[in-house]
Amino acid sequence: MKIFEYLSKYGYEQLVFCHDKTTGLKAIIAIHDTTLGPALGGTRMWNYDSEDAAIEDVLRLARGMTYKAAAAGLNLGGGKAVIIGDAKKDKSEEMWRAFGRFVQSLNGRYITAEDVGTTVQDMDFVHLETDHVTGVSASSGSSGNPSPKTAFGTYRGMMATAQEVWGSDDLAGKVVAVQGVGNVGYYLCQYLHQAGAKLVVCDLNQELLDRVVQEFGAQVVAPDAIYDVQCDIFAPCALGAVINDKTLARLKCKAVAGSANNVLAEDRHGDMLHEKGILYAPDYVINAGGLMNVADELMGYNEERAMEKVATIYDNIARVYAIAKRDGIPSYKAADRMAEERIEALGRVRRNFIRR
């Protein structure tokens, strides 16, 4: 791929290749934009088909983190790291410590965390070499499992969506079709049940389904049938790209609001939802609770403060809808515009010279 051409097109700041012969480390760190603050984003370990595939993935993910952090109102930029290798076979303490030294060499421009293929134990090894890491074990000041916070933020965004659609954020009596009741989906169902919503759920794991049926009185449907449920809100909480050419015409809801990433298979599906009169809560805005939670670790974690921040997802989603109406655009475009406007505005703030 034409790397510099791609970096220029999307405004990246830095792409760092990290290699350690002794441990076999092959890592790439992408820093997209640090206008708002240091770039925060997890490290993904994956057996990529090619080096180009790894580069494309880390660049795409880093840019996404810029928008997610900006839309969340965080003073953070976007970055990401990928390690080329088999997460089940190629890890070692030495490799993670080598990676930690590369993170440290960036002097705080990039802060890493867990992602696909990485664990708390991995981050603990990284932490032996740098303080620029989050998601470490509780004994080192971690915020713990982020799923309940992601679910709470999604619930708050769902309330804001209900306010926009029905003129009230009360979810009592609303039928919510939840696709996926794993970690985040389970806690979301808990919040919705407490609010008096009626739950229709699906999942491939029968044990997870049994739990939400027993605890919340949920109705179960087959995984593919979830798109045909007559409901008020469709909540994708598992796989991405579930709003696509095959599923969109089947939806019988007034809104789509869930915790899954990359819900739209393509941008045009956001346009199609808009044309059908289905309100879409942009995924990276509504599911930012986990990021907000882990970002609090940078100040010395305080759960009450973190939860107060996560609750502001209500306001962030409401702001997206306001921009969509202001500019006459679909909500997915309004989310990008909200993030870009914040970056642009703070990027213009005068910088006074301070001698170091």
C-alpha positions in Angstrom: 0.0 0.0 0.0 1.1 3.6 -0.5 1.6 4.4 3.2 2.5 8.1 3.0 -0.4 8.8 0.6 -2.8 7.1 3.1 -1.3 8.9 6.1 -1.7 12.2 4.3 -5.3 11.6 3.1 -6.6 10.9 6.6 -4.3 13.1 8.7 -2.2 10.6 10.6 0.7 11.8 12.7 2.8 8.7 13.1 3.2 5.1 12.1 5.8 3.2 14.2 7.2 -0.3 13.3 8.6 -2.2 16.3 10.8 -5.2 16.0 12.7 -7.3 18.5 14.6 -10.2 17.1 15.2 -11.9 20.4 11.5 -12.2 21.3 10.1 -12.3 17.8 8.1 -9.1 18.4 6.6 -7.6 15.2 4.3 -4.7 16.2 2.9 -1.6 14.6 1.7 1.4 16.5 -0.5 4.1 14.7 -1.1 7.5 16.1 -3.8 9.3 14.3 -4.4 12.6 16.0 -3.3 14.1 19.3 -5.0 17.4 19.1 -7.1 16.6 22.2 -4.5 14.7 24.1 -2.4 11.6 24.0 -3.5 8.8 21.7 -5.3 6.0 23.6 -6.1 2.7 22.0 -5.7 -1.0 22.7 -3.2 -3.5 21.4 -4.6 -6.3 19.1 -2.7 -9.5 18.6 -3.7 -11.3 15.4 -2.3 -13.7 12.8 -2.7 -11.3 9.8 -2.5 -12.7 6.3 0.0 -10.1 5.3 1.9 -7.1 6.7 -0.3 -4.8 4.5 -3.4 -6.3 6.2 -1.9 -5.5 9.6 -1.0 -1.9 8.6 -4.5 -1.3 7.2 -6.1 -2.6 10.3 -4.0 -0.6 12.7 -4.6 2.6 10.7 -8.4 2.1 10.5 -8.6 1.3 14.2 -6.5 4.3 15.2 -8.6 6.7 13.2 -11.7 5.3 14.7 -10.4 5.9 18.2 -9.9 9.6 17.5 -13.5 9.9 16.6 -14.7 7.8 19.6 -12.6 9.8 22.1 -13.6 13.2 20.6 -17.3 12.3 20.5 -17.1 11.0 24.1 -15.8 14.4 25.3 -12.5 13.0 26.4 -9.2 14.8 26.3 -7.6 12.0 24.4 -6.5 11.4 20.8 -6.7 8.2 18.8 -4.2 5.5 18.5 -3.9 1.7 18.2 -1.3 -1.1 18.1 -1.3 -4.5 16.5 1.1 -7.4 17.0 1.5 -9.9 14.2 1.3 -13.4 15.7 -0.8 -16.1 17.2 -2.2 -15.0 20.5 -2.4 -18.6 21.7 1.2 -19.6 20.9 3.5 -16.6 20.4 3.2 -14.7 23.7 5.9 -14.4 26.3 6.8 -12.1 29.1 9.9 -11.1 27.2 7.9 -10.1 24.1 5.4 -8.0 26.1 8.2 -6.3 27.9 9.9 -5.5 24.6 6.7 -4.0 23.4 6.3 -2.0 26.6 9.7 -0.4 26.0 8.6 0.7 22.5 5.5 2.2 24.1 7.7 4.0 26.6 9.9 5.3 23.9 6.9 7.3 22.6 7.1 9.3 25.8 3.3 9.3 26.5 2.1 10.1 23.0 0.5 6.7 22.9 -1.2 4.9 25.8 -2.0 1.2 25.2 -4.7 -1.2 26.6 -6.2 -4.6 26.1 -7.9 -5.5 22.8 -8.6 -8.6 20.7 -6.0 -11.3 21.6 -4.6 -9.6 24.6 -5.3 -9.9 28.4 -4.8 -8.2 31.7 -1.7 -10.4 32.3 -0.2 -9.1 29.0 -0.8 -5.5 30.1 0.8 -6.2 33.5 3.9 -7.3 31.7 3.8 -4.1 29.6 3.3 -2.1 32.8 6.7 -3.4 34.0 8.3 -1.2 31.3 5.9 1.8 31.0 3.2 3.7 32.9 1.5 4.5 29.6 -0.9 1.5 29.8 -4.4 1.0 31.1 -6.4 -2.2 31.7 -3.9 -3.7 34.1 -4.8 -5.9 37.0 -6.8 -4.5 39.9 -3.8 -4.5 42.2 -2.2 -2.0 39.8 -5.2 0.4 39.8 -7.3 -1.1 37.0 -11.0 -0.3 36.7 -11.9 -4.0 36.3 -14.4 -5.5 33.8 -15.6 -2.7 31.5 -18.8 -4.5 30.4 -21.1 -3.1 33.0 -20.0 0.5 32.2 -20.4 -0.1 28.4 -23.9 -1.4 29.1 -24.8 1.5 31.3 -23.6 4.0 28.7 -25.6 2.1 26.0 -28.7 2.2 28.3 -28.2 6.0 28.7 -27.9 6.5 25.0 -31.0 4.4 24.5 -32.9 6.7 26.8 -31.8 9.7 24.8 -32.9 7.9 21.6 -36.3 7.2 23.2 -36.6 10.9 24.1 -35.9 11.8 20.5 -38.4 9.3 19.0 -41.2 9.4 21.5 -40.7 12.6 23.4 -40.0 10.7 26.7 -36.9 8.9 27.8 -39.0 6.4 29.9 -38.4 2.9 28.5 -41.1 1.3 30.6 -43.3 -0.9 28.3 -40.9 -0.5 25.3 -40.1 -3.7 23.5 -36.3 -4.0 23.0 -34.9 -6.7 20.8 -31.4 -7.5 22.1 -29.0 -9.3 19.7 -26.4 -11.0 21.9 -26.6 -11.4 25.7 -23.0 -11.9 26.5 -21.0 -9.6 28.8 -22.4 -6.2 27.7 -25.8 -7.6 26.5 -26.5 -9.2 29.8 -25.9 -6.0 31.8 -27.9 -4.0 29.3 -30.8 -6.4 29.7 -30.5 -5.9 33.5 -30.8 -2.1 33.1 -33.7 -2.4 30.7 -35.5 -4.9 32.9 -35.2 -2.5 35.9 -36.6 0.3 33.7 -39.7 -1.8 32.8 -38.8 -2.7 29.2 -40.0 -5.9 27.6 -37.1 -8.0 26.3 -36.8 -10.2 23.2 -33.4 -11.7 22.9 -31.2 -14.1 20.9 -27.8 -15.6 21.3 -25.9 -18.7 20.2 -25.1 -19.7 23.8 -28.1 -21.4 25.5 -26.7 -20.8 29.0 -26.7 -17.1 28.4 -30.2 -17.2 27.1 -31.4 -19.3 30.1 -29.9 -16.7 32.4 -31.8 -13.7 30.9 -35.0 -15.7 30.7 -34.8 -16.7 34.4 -33.7 -13.3 35.7 -35.5 -10.8 33.4 -38.4 -12.8 31.9 -37.0 -12.3 28.4 -38.6 -13.9 25.3 -36.2 -15.9 23.2 -36.1 -16.1 19.4 -33.8 -17.8 16.9 -30.7 -15.7 16.0 -31.9 -14.9 12.4 -35.4 -14.2 13.6 -34.3 -11.2 15.7 -34.5 -9.0 12.7 -38.2 -9.7 12.2 -39.3 -8.9 15.7 -41.9 -6.2 16.0 -40.2 -4.0 18.5 -39.5 -0.4 19.5 -35.7 -0.6 19.6 -33.4 -3.1 18.0 -30.2 -3.4 20.1 -27.3 -5.1 18.3 -24.8 -6.2 21.1 -22.7 -8.8 19.4 -21.4 -8.8 15.8 -20.7 -5.9 13.5 -22.2 -5.2 10.1 -25.6 -6.5 11.1 -27.4 -3.6 9.4 -26.9 -4.6 5.7 -28.8 -5.2 2.5 -30.3 -8.5 3.7 -31.4 -7.4 7.2 -32.4 -3.7 6.8 -35.6 -4.3 5.0 -36.7 -6.8 7.7 -36.4 -4.4 10.6 -39.7 -3.5 12.4 -38.4 -0.9 14.8 -38.3 2.8 15.3 -34.7 2.9 16.4 -31.4 1.0 16.4 -29.3 1.5 19.5 -26.9 -1.1 20.8 -23.3 -1.7 22.1 -21.9 -3.6 19.0 -19.1 -2.0 17.0 -19.3 -1.2 13.3 -23.1 -1.9 13.2 -23.5 -0.5 9.7 -22.1 -2.8 7.0 -21.5 0.3 4.8 -22.2 4.0 5.3 -25.0 3.8 2.8 -26.9 1.6 5.2 -27.0 4.6 7.6 -28.6 6.6 4.8 -31.1 3.8 4.2 -32.1 3.7 7.9 -32.6 7.5 7.7 -34.8 7.2 4.7 -36.9 4.5 6.4 -37.4 6.8 9.4 -35.5 4.5 11.7 -33.3 6.5 14.1 -29.7 5.2 14.5 -27.6 5.8 17.6 -24.1 5.8 16.1 -22.2 2.9 17.6 -18.9 4.6 18.6 -20.9 7.3 20.5 -23.3 5.0 22.4 -20.8 2.3 23.3 -18.1 4.6 24.6 -18.7 3.8 28.2 -15.8 1.3 28.3 -13.4 3.9 26.9 -14.6 6.5 29.4 -14.2 4.1 32.2 -10.6 3.1 31.3 -9.7 6.7 30.6 -10.4 7.5 34.3 -7.5 5.2 35.2 -5.2 7.9 33.9 -6.3 10.1 36.8 -6.2 7.4 39.4 -9.4 5.4 39.1 -12.6 6.6 40.9 -15.7 4.5 40.0 -18.2 7.2 41.0 -16.4 9.8 38.8 -16.2 7.3 35.9 -19.9 6.4 36.1 -20.8 10.1 36.1 -18.8 10.5 32.9 -20.4 7.4 31.3 -23.9 8.9 32.1 -23.1 11.8 29.8 -23.5 9.5 26.8 -27.2 10.6 27.1 -26.1 14.2 26.3 -23.7 13.1 23.6 -26.3 11.1 21.7 -28.8 13.9 22.1 -26.2 16.3 20.6 -25.7 14.0 17.6 -29.4 14.1 16.9 -29.4 17.9 17.3 -26.6 18.2 14.7 -28.4 15.8 12.4 -31.5 18.0 12.5 -29.5 21.2 12.2 -27.6 20.1 9.1 -30.3 17.8 7.6 -28.0 14.7 7.6 -28.3 11.1 8.9 -27.2 10.6 12.5 -24.1 8.5 11.5 -22.7 11.5 9.6 -23.7 13.9 12.5 -21.6 11.8 14.9 -18.5 12.3 12.7 -19.3 16.0 12.4 -19.6 16.4 16.2 -16.2 14.7 16.7 -14.6 16.8 13.9 -16.1 20.1 15.3 -14.7 19.4 18.7 -11.2 18.6 17.4 -11.2 21.6 15.1 -12.4 24.0 17.9 -9.9 22.9 20.4 -7.2 22.7 17.8 -7.7 26.5 17.3 -7.2 27.3 21.0 -4.2 29.5 21.4 -1.0 27.7 22.6 1.1 29.9 24.8 4.8 29.2 24.9 6.1 27.6 28.1 9.8 27.0 28.4 10.6 23.5 29.6 
